[in-house]
Amino acid sequence: MMTNQEVLTTYEAMQTLTGQMVTAATNADWDALEELEQRISTHVAALKANEEKVVLESAGRLRKVALIKQILEDDRKIRDLTMPWMAQLSKLINSTGTERRLANAYGA
């Protein structure tokens, strides 16, 4: 079971990681982004398993809300940076599939 401080420390660590993810996405460092995403998943799993039993006092709740808001803002920035890249990748994959079908149909 996590303590109140451990819950807040976990959210703070996640907020730090999402900030690093924004930097990685800005720099198109997809390997770093993936590694950071995996690290966040570990924190999320810990919270899912333990946070429900923890009751935060007023100041702790306010800190948690502020951290979650920053995490969500970082998530929006990451999506804004990755969506064009994902669309380009999808277009490339679809184009390659079309080329392969044409080559199969008409010979290369």
C-alpha positions as CSV (number, residue, x, y, z in Angstrom):
1,M,0.0,0.0,0.0
2,M,1.2,3.5,-0.9
3,T,1.4,6.4,1.5
4,N,0.0,9.8,0.7
5,Q,3.5,11.1,0.0
6,E,4.3,8.1,-2.2
7,V,1.2,8.8,-4.3
8,L,2.2,12.5,-4.7
9,T,5.8,11.5,-5.5
10,T,4.5,9.1,-8.2
11,Y,2.4,11.8,-9.8
12,E,5.4,14.2,-9.6
13,A,7.6,11.6,-11.3
14,M,4.9,11.2,-14.0
15,Q,4.7,14.9,-14.6
16,T,8.5,15.1,-14.9
17,L,8.4,12.2,-17.4
18,T,5.6,13.8,-19.5
19,G,7.7,17.0,-19.7
20,Q,10.6,14.9,-21.0
21,M,8.2,13.3,-23.4
22,V,7.3,16.7,-24.8
23,T,11.0,17.4,-25.4
24,A,11.5,14.0,-27.0
25,A,8.5,14.5,-29.3
26,T,9.7,18.1,-30.2
27,N,13.0,16.6,-31.2
28,A,11.4,13.7,-33.0
29,D,13.3,11.3,-30.8
30,W,10.8,8.5,-31.0
31,D,13.0,6.0,-29.2
32,A,13.3,8.2,-26.2
33,L,9.6,8.9,-26.3
34,E,8.8,5.2,-26.3
35,E,11.2,4.6,-23.4
36,L,9.7,7.4,-21.4
37,E,6.2,6.1,-22.2
38,Q,7.2,2.7,-20.8
39,R,8.5,4.3,-17.6
40,I,5.2,6.1,-17.1
41,S,3.3,2.9,-17.6
42,T,5.1,1.5,-14.5
43,H,3.9,4.4,-12.4
44,V,0.4,4.1,-13.7
45,A,0.3,0.4,-12.8
46,A,1.5,1.2,-9.3
47,L,-1.1,3.9,-8.9
48,K,-3.9,1.6,-10.2
49,A,-2.9,-1.1,-7.7
50,N,-2.5,1.2,-4.6
51,E,-4.0,4.6,-5.0
52,E,-7.6,3.7,-4.3
53,K,-6.8,3.0,-0.7
54,V,-5.1,6.4,-0.1
55,V,-7.1,9.4,1.1
56,L,-5.3,12.7,0.5
57,E,-5.9,15.8,2.7
58,S,-6.9,19.0,1.1
59,A,-3.4,20.3,0.2
60,G,-2.5,16.9,-1.2
61,R,-5.6,16.7,-3.3
62,L,-4.9,20.2,-4.7
63,R,-1.3,19.2,-5.5
64,K,-2.6,16.0,-7.2
65,V,-5.1,17.9,-9.3
66,A,-2.4,20.4,-10.4
67,L,-0.1,17.6,-11.4
68,I,-2.8,15.8,-13.3
69,K,-3.6,19.0,-15.2
70,Q,0.0,19.5,-16.2
71,I,0.2,15.8,-17.2
72,L,-2.9,16.3,-19.4
73,E,-1.5,19.5,-20.9
74,D,1.8,17.7,-21.7
75,D,-0.2,14.8,-23.2
76,R,-2.0,17.3,-25.5
77,K,1.3,18.8,-26.6
78,I,2.7,15.3,-27.3
79,R,-0.3,14.4,-29.4
80,D,-0.1,17.7,-31.3
81,L,3.5,16.8,-32.1
82,T,3.1,13.2,-32.9
83,M,-0.2,13.2,-34.9
84,P,1.3,14.8,-38.1
85,W,4.2,12.2,-37.9
86,M,1.7,9.4,-37.4
87,A,-0.4,10.6,-40.4
88,Q,2.7,10.8,-42.6
89,L,3.7,7.3,-41.5
90,S,0.2,5.9,-42.2
91,K,0.3,7.5,-45.6
92,L,3.7,6.0,-46.3
93,I,2.5,2.5,-45.2
94,N,-0.7,2.8,-47.3
95,S,1.3,4.0,-50.3
96,T,3.7,1.1,-50.0
97,G,0.8,-1.3,-49.8
98,T,-0.7,0.2,-52.9
99,E,2.6,0.0,-54.8
100,R,2.9,-3.7,-53.8
101,R,-0.6,-4.5,-55.0
102,L,0.0,-2.7,-58.3
103,A,3.3,-4.5,-58.7
104,N,1.6,-7.8,-58.1
105,A,-1.3,-7.0,-60.5
106,Y,0.8,-5.7,-63.3
107,G,4.3,-7.1,-62.7
108,A,7.3,-5.2,-61.5
